[in-house]
Amino acid sequence: MDALELARWQFGITTVYHFVLVPLTLGLSVLVAIMQTAWVRTGKEKWLRLTKFYGKLLLINFALGVATGIVQEFQFGMNWAEYSRYVGDIFGAPLAMEALIAFFLESTFLGLWIFGWDRLSKKVHLTVVWLFAIGTNLSAYFILAANSWMQHPVGTAFNPKTGRAEMKNIWEVLGNNTTLLAFPHVITTAFLVAGGFVAGIGAFWLVKKNRANKDDADIPLYRTAVRMGAVVMIIAGVGVIYTGDLQAKLMFKQQPIKMAAAEGLINTETGADFSLLAIGNLAGDNPASVKHLIAIPGLTSYLATGDFNATVKGTNALQAEYATKYPGYKATPDYLPNLAVTYWSFRLMIGFAAFAAATALAGLWLTRKGKITNQTWFSKLAVWSIGAPFIGASFGWIFTEMGRQPFVVAPNPSAFVDGVDSVFLLTQHGVSKAVSAFEVGLSMVVFTLIYAILGVFWFRLIRRYAQEGAPEFAEPIVNDDDDHPLSFGY
């Protein structure tokens, strides 16, 4: 493999690994803040114990998320120097805002939350955890603004003298309609992940405690965790579906070839079906061989326009349009993304999310009207389903990024007027010219090994502290002595 292909693999591996950790931090930070709010308002010890229990798991996940996220920044300057040179004026702005505003906000208040249990009053300490949660999600917004600009470049123009894209309006970049839909979709996905995490661990302990002793005092605590997580999953699932539908309609306008590839839609059709299962050559060598075996009539047309009978362009027609509008792809005349990856990642994203939602419904049913379940099958299902939203979210990002290929900055169809002010960049033109295939390959192997080791530590730590269960109740006692040392809350 050449440097371009290796650089793409490296960025893909590190990005998917990092994003496994991100949604849990985004969603769980808010859920922990809600648990602590419930404790402050009601004084019930179960809410403090749940706050401490899931807060410890949140800290482990956050630490690994920060460690793996730092690598992402360096790759832009090393493996993708030409990309950074071309778009750095725009792409760097929201990333700088994320570091200077959001990251400092979340890291500062996280420190106060960890060490402030016995130094801050209840209400101040509660405010601190909410500021941490807000900072975490604000950080996601800035990062999504940068990524959404790559999907739909706005607020910019190409300068032929410098050969670079230059910022014209930062507010257009931050208010990109792609960002405004991507952010709620990612956040609702994060709540789906976090809800599954809370419910799955809660279900494990609920069944374990109930089978050991039906009168165990901790049973109501874990039942609360199961029901809270399941309710969050159901609400988040509805949000994911709604925002996903809006995103799909927008994406059919902004990146129609990505969506046509996701549907395996080769020829332009009226009332296009949504394929659930397809066979044929999905590798892209012969897309005409793709056959839809199971399909929902008219659903692709509805996803694209809101009309079941609308006409949707297929990849053949779009390939011809792209070749005319955006010349310069010398490696191959094919502007299609990898059909197999795009098609199946889109369906696996939906499938794993649906599985998680079904588990949530089962949890609500088994704990309805004050019931306590002791079914081991439910405990095992809930634990295994913890990973379903994680995997679904990862496939969502694979679809989003792989579907944009062969562009690293996708063209904005609305900005194209005879090629004037149309900013786009092919992936093959964004790779660094100064880095050899050996150097990229070596760094990819090293990073992959390091990430694998970190992954083992992450899993072992999460499992270890999850298996310890919620700590015993201990009301924090505020100590106003100035000489009293800060104590680590966990």
C-alpha positions in Angstrom: 0.0 0.0 0.0 1.2 3.5 -0.7 1.3 6.4 1.8 -2.2 7.6 0.9 -3.8 4.3 1.6 -1.9 3.7 4.8 -2.7 7.2 6.0 -6.4 6.6 5.4 -6.2 3.3 7.3 -4.4 5.0 10.2 -6.8 7.8 10.5 -9.7 5.4 10.2 -8.4 3.1 13.0 -7.6 5.9 15.4 -10.8 7.8 14.7 -13.2 4.8 15.2 -11.4 3.8 18.4 -11.6 7.3 19.7 -15.3 7.6 18.8 -16.1 4.4 20.7 -15.3 6.4 23.9 -16.8 9.8 22.9 -20.6 9.1 22.9 -20.4 7.5 26.4 -18.7 10.6 27.8 -21.2 12.9 26.1 -24.3 11.1 27.3 -23.1 9.8 30.7 -21.8 13.2 31.8 -25.4 14.5 31.6 -27.0 11.4 33.1 -24.6 11.6 36.1 -25.5 15.3 36.5 -29.2 14.3 36.5 -28.5 11.6 39.2 -26.7 14.1 41.4 -29.5 16.6 40.8 -32.0 14.0 42.0 -29.9 13.4 45.1 -29.7 17.2 45.9 -33.4 17.7 45.4 -34.7 14.5 47.1 -32.0 13.6 49.6 -32.5 10.0 48.7 -29.3 8.0 49.2 -29.8 5.8 46.1 -29.2 8.8 43.9 -25.9 9.7 45.6 -24.8 6.0 45.3 -25.7 5.9 41.6 -23.9 9.2 41.0 -20.7 7.9 42.6 -21.0 4.5 40.9 -21.5 5.7 37.3 -19.4 8.8 38.0 -16.4 6.6 38.5 -17.0 4.8 35.2 -17.4 8.1 33.5 -14.0 9.3 34.7 -12.3 6.1 33.4 -13.9 6.6 30.0 -13.1 10.3 29.9 -9.4 9.8 30.7 -9.1 7.3 27.8 -11.0 9.5 25.5 -8.7 12.4 26.1 -5.6 10.2 25.6 -6.8 8.8 22.3 -8.2 12.1 21.0 -4.8 13.9 21.2 -3.4 11.7 18.4 -6.1 12.9 16.0 -4.7 16.5 16.1 -1.2 15.4 15.2 -2.3 13.4 12.1 -3.5 16.6 10.4 -0.1 18.1 10.4 1.9 14.9 9.7 0.0 12.5 7.4 -2.3 15.2 6.0 -0.1 18.2 5.6 -1.5 19.1 2.2 -5.0 19.0 3.5 -4.0 21.2 6.5 -2.3 23.7 4.1 -5.4 23.9 1.9 -8.1 24.2 4.6 -6.2 25.1 7.7 -7.6 28.7 7.7 -11.2 27.3 8.1 -10.8 23.9 9.6 -8.4 25.1 12.4 -10.8 27.7 13.7 -13.5 25.5 15.3 -10.8 23.1 16.6 -9.0 26.0 18.3 -12.3 27.1 19.8 -12.9 23.5 21.1 -9.5 23.5 22.8 -9.6 27.1 24.2 -13.3 27.2 25.3 -14.9 23.8 25.6 -12.0 21.6 26.7 -10.8 24.1 29.3 -14.3 24.4 30.6 -14.9 20.6 30.9 -11.4 19.8 32.3 -11.5 22.6 34.9 -14.9 21.8 36.3 -14.2 18.1 36.1 -11.3 18.6 38.5 -13.5 20.7 40.8 -16.1 17.9 40.7 -13.6 15.2 41.5 -11.9 17.0 44.4 -14.8 19.1 45.6 -17.0 16.6 47.3 -15.9 17.7 50.8 -14.9 21.3 49.9 -17.9 22.6 48.0 -21.5 23.0 49.1 -24.1 20.6 47.5 -25.5 23.2 45.2 -22.1 24.6 44.1 -20.8 21.0 43.5 -23.9 20.3 41.5 -23.4 23.4 39.4 -19.8 22.2 38.7 -20.9 18.8 37.3 -23.5 20.5 35.1 -20.8 22.9 33.8 -18.6 19.8 33.0 -21.4 18.2 31.1 -22.2 21.4 29.2 -18.5 21.8 28.3 -18.2 18.2 27.1 -21.2 18.6 24.8 -20.0 22.1 23.7 -16.7 20.5 22.7 -18.6 18.0 20.5 -20.3 20.9 18.8 -17.1 22.6 17.7 -15.6 19.3 16.5 -18.8 18.6 14.5 -18.7 22.1 13.1 -15.2 21.3 11.7 -16.3 17.9 10.4 -19.6 19.3 8.9 -17.6 21.8 7.0 -15.7 18.9 5.3 -19.1 17.5 4.4 -20.6 20.8 3.2 -18.1 23.7 2.9 -19.6 27.1 3.6 -18.4 30.5 4.6 -15.3 30.1 2.5 -13.8 30.9 -0.9 -10.8 29.6 -2.9 -7.9 32.0 -3.3 -6.2 31.2 -6.6 -3.1 33.2 -5.6 -2.3 31.2 -2.5 -4.0 28.0 -3.7 -5.9 27.7 -0.4 -9.4 27.9 0.8 -9.9 31.0 3.0 -12.4 31.9 5.7 -15.0 34.5 4.8 -17.5 34.1 7.6 -16.9 32.2 10.8 -20.6 32.3 11.7 -21.6 30.5 8.5 -19.1 27.8 9.4 -20.4 27.5 13.0 -24.1 27.8 11.8 -23.7 25.3 8.9 -27.1 23.6 8.4 -25.1 20.3 8.3 -23.8 21.0 11.8 -27.2 22.0 13.1 -28.5 18.6 12.2 -25.4 16.5 12.9 -25.1 17.8 16.5 -28.6 16.7 17.7 -28.1 13.4 15.9 -24.8 12.7 17.6 -26.1 13.8 21.0 -29.2 11.6 20.8 -26.9 8.8 19.8 -24.7 9.5 22.8 -27.8 9.3 25.1 -28.7 5.9 23.4 -25.1 4.7 24.2 -25.1 6.0 27.8 -28.7 4.8 28.5 -27.7 1.3 27.3 -24.6 1.5 29.5 -26.6 2.5 32.6 -29.4 0.0 32.0 -27.1 -2.9 31.1 -25.0 -2.7 34.3 -28.1 -2.0 36.4 -29.7 -5.1 34.9 -26.7 -7.3 35.8 -26.9 -6.2 39.4 -30.6 -6.3 39.6 -30.8 -9.9 38.6 -27.8 -10.9 40.6 -29.1 -9.3 43.8 -32.6 -10.7 43.3 -31.4 -14.2 42.7 -29.2 -14.1 45.8 -31.7 -12.5 48.2 -35.1 -11.1 47.2 -35.1 -8.8 50.2 -31.7 -7.2 49.4 -31.9 -3.5 50.1 -30.0 -2.6 47.0 -32.6 -4.0 44.6 -34.6 -0.8 44.3 -31.4 1.1 43.5 -30.5 -1.1 40.6 -34.2 -1.2 39.4 -34.0 2.6 39.2 -30.9 2.4 37.1 -32.5 -0.1 34.7 -35.6 2.0 34.2 -33.7 5.3 34.0 -31.4 3.9 31.3 -34.2 2.2 29.4 -36.3 5.4 29.4 -33.4 7.4 28.2 -32.8 4.8 25.4 -36.4 5.0 24.2 -36.4 8.8 24.1 -33.0 9.0 22.5 -34.0 6.3 20.0 -36.9 8.5 18.9 -34.5 11.4 18.6 -32.0 9.4 16.6 -34.7 8.4 14.1 -36.1 11.9 13.7 -32.8 13.6 13.4 -31.5 10.8 11.1 -34.4 11.3 8.8 -33.7 15.1 8.6 -30.1 14.4 8.0 -30.8 11.9 5.2 -33.0 14.5 3.4 -30.3 17.1 3.7 -27.6 14.6 2.6 -29.5 13.7 -0.6 -29.2 17.4 -1.5 -25.6 17.9 -0.3 -24.0 14.6 -1.1 -26.4 12.7 -3.4 -23.8 10.2 -4.6 -23.1 9.1 -1.0 -26.8 8.4 -0.3 -27.3 6.7 -3.7 -24.4 4.4 -2.8 -25.8 3.8 0.6 -29.0 2.6 -1.0 -27.3 0.6 -3.7 -29.4 2.7 -6.1 -27.6 2.3 -9.4 -30.2 3.7 -11.9 -32.4 6.7 -11.5 -35.8 5.6 -10.2 -39.2 7.0 -9.4 -40.6 5.7 -6.2 -37.2 4.2 -5.3 -37.3 1.2 -2.9 -35.2 1.0 0.3 -33.1 -2.1 0.1 -32.8 -4.3 3.2 -30.7 -7.0 1.5 -28.8 -6.9 -1.7 -26.5 -9.2 -3.6 -24.1 -8.7 -6.4 -20.8 -6.9 -6.8 -20.9 -4.2 -4.0 -17.2 -3.6 -4.3 -17.9 -1.0 -7.0 -16.3 -2.8 -10.0 -19.6 -3.6 -11.5 -22.4 -1.8 -9.7 -24.9 -2.8 -12.3 -24.8 -6.3 -11.0 -26.4 -5.3 -7.7 -29.8 -6.9 -7.1 -32.2 -6.0 -4.3 -33.7 -9.1 -2.7 -35.7 -7.5 0.1 -36.9 -3.9 -0.2 -39.5 -1.5 1.2 -41.4 0.2 -1.7 -40.8 3.9 -2.1 -38.9 4.4 1.2 -35.7 5.7 -0.4 -37.7 8.3 -2.3 -39.4 9.3 1.0 -36.0 9.5 2.8 -34.7 11.7 0.1 -37.7 14.1 -0.4 -40.6 13.2 1.9 -42.5 11.9 -1.1 -42.8 8.1 -1.7 -43.2 8.7 -5.5 -40.3 11.1 -6.0 -37.6 10.5 -8.5 -34.1 9.8 -7.1 -30.9 9.9 -9.1 -28.8 6.7 -9.2 -25.1 6.3 -9.1 -24.7 6.1 -12.9 -26.3 9.5 -13.5 -24.5 11.1 -10.5 -21.1 9.6 -11.6 -21.5 11.4 -15.0 -22.5 14.7 -13.2 -19.5 14.6 -10.8 -17.1 13.8 -13.6 -18.2 16.9 -15.5 -18.4 19.3 -12.5 -15.3 18.2 -10.6 -12.5 17.1 -12.9 -9.1 16.2 -11.6 -9.4 12.7 -10.1 -6.5 11.1 -12.0 -6.2 7.8 -10.2 -9.5 6.5 -11.5 -12.5 8.1 -13.2 -14.8 6.6 -10.5 -16.3 9.2 -8.1 -18.3 6.5 -6.2 -17.5 5.7 -2.6 -16.9 2.0 -1.7 -20.4 0.6 -2.3 -20.0 -2.4 0.1 -18.8 -0.3 3.0 -21.3 2.5 2.5 -24.2 0.1 1.9 -23.6 -2.2 4.9 -22.4 0.4 7.4 -25.7 2.3 6.9 -27.7 -0.9 7.6 -25.6 -2.1 10.5 -25.9 1.4 12.0 -29.7 1.1 12.0 -29.7 -2.6 13.0 -27.6 -2.3 16.1 -29.5 0.8 17.3 -32.8 -1.2 16.8 -31.5 -4.1 18.8 -30.5 -1.8 21.7 -34.0 -0.2 21.6 -35.7 -3.6 21.7 -33.6 -4.5 24.8 -34.7 -1.2 26.4 -38.4 -2.1 25.8 -37.8 -5.5 27.4 -36.2 -3.9 30.4 -39.2 -1.6 30.9 -41.7 -4.5 30.5 -39.9 -6.7 33.0 -39.7 -3.9 35.6 -43.2 -2.5 35.1 -45.6 -1.8 38.0 -42.8 -2.3 40.6 -41.9 -5.7 39.4 -38.4 -7.1 39.9 -37.0 -9.6 37.4 -34.7 -12.5 38.2 -34.4 -13.8 34.6 -30.8 -14.6 33.8 -31.5 -14.4 30.1 -32.4 -10.7 30.6 -29.2 -10.0 32.6 -27.1 -11.6 29.9 -29.0 -9.9 27.1 -28.7 -6.5 28.8 -24.9 -6.9 29.3 -24.3 -8.0 25.8 -26.5 -5.2 24.4 -24.3 -2.5 26.1 -22.1 -2.8 23.1 -24.8 -2.5 20.5 -25.2 1.3 20.5 -21.4 1.6 20.6 -21.1 -0.5 17.4 -24.0 1.2 15.8 -22.5 4.7 16.4 -19.2 3.5 15.0 -20.8 2.2 11.8 -22.5 5.6 11.6 -19.2 7.4 11.5 -17.8 4.8 9.1 -20.7 5.5 6.8 -20.3 9.3 7.2 -16.6 9.4 6.4 -16.3 6.6 3.9 -19.4 7.8 2.0 -17.6 11.1 1.4 -14.8 9.5 -0.6 -13.1 10.2 -2.9 -13.4 13.7 -1.4 -11.8 14.7 1.9 -13.7 18.0 1.5 -16.9 17.3 -0.4 -18.0 19.9 -2.9 -20.9 22.1 -2.1 -23.4 21.8 -4.9 -25.1 25.1 -4.1 -21.8 27.0 -4.4 -20.9 25.6 -7.8 -21.3 28.1 -10.6 -19.0 27.2 -13.5 -16.4 26.1 -10.9 -16.2 29.6 -9.3 -16.0 29.6 -5.5 -16.5 25.9 -5.3 -14.2 24.6 -2.6 -13.5 20.9 -2.6 -10.5 18.6 -2.2 -9.9 15.1 -3.3 -8.4 12.8 -0.6 -5.5 11.8 -2.8 -4.5 15.5 -2.9 -4.6 16.0 0.8 -1.9 13.5 1.9 1.5 14.8 2.9 4.1 14.7 0.2 7.0 14.5 2.7 5.9 11.3 4.5 6.9 7.9 3.0 4.7 4.8 3.1 7.2 3.2 5.5 6.9 6.1 8.0 3.1 6.1 7.8 3.0 2.3 8.1 5.3 2.3 11.1 3.3 4.9 13.0 0.1 3.1 12.1 1.4 -0.1 13.7 2.7 1.7 16.8 -0.5 3.6 17.3 -2.7 0.5 16.7 -0.6 -1.5 19.3 -0.8 1.4 21.8 -4.6 1.7 21.3 -5.0 -2.0 21.7 -3.2 -1.9 25.0 -5.3 1.1 26.1 -8.4 -0.7 25.0 -7.5 -3.7 27.3 -6.9 -1.3 30.2 -10.2 0.5 29.5 -12.2 -2.7 29.4 -10.6 -4.2 32.5 -11.1 -1.0 34.5 -14.7 -0.6 33.4 -15.4 -4.3 34.2 -13.6 -4.2 37.5 -15.4 -1.2 38.9 -18.8 -2.2 37.4 -18.5 -5.5 39.2 -17.8 -3.8 42.5 -21.3 -2.3 42.4 -22.6 1.0 43.9 -20.6 2.1 46.9 -22.1 2.3 50.4 -23.9 5.5 51.3 -21.7 8.2 52.8 -23.0 11.7 53.0 -20.2 14.1 52.0 -19.2 16.4 54.9 -18.1 19.8 53.8 -14.8 20.9 55.5 -14.2 24.6 55.6 -10.7 24.3 57.1 -8.3 26.1 54.7 -5.6 23.7 55.6 -7.7 20.7 54.8 -6.1 19.0 51.8 -8.0 18.2 48.7 -9.1 14.6 48.6 -9.7 12.5 45.5 -13.4 11.7 45.4 -12.9 8.3 43.9 
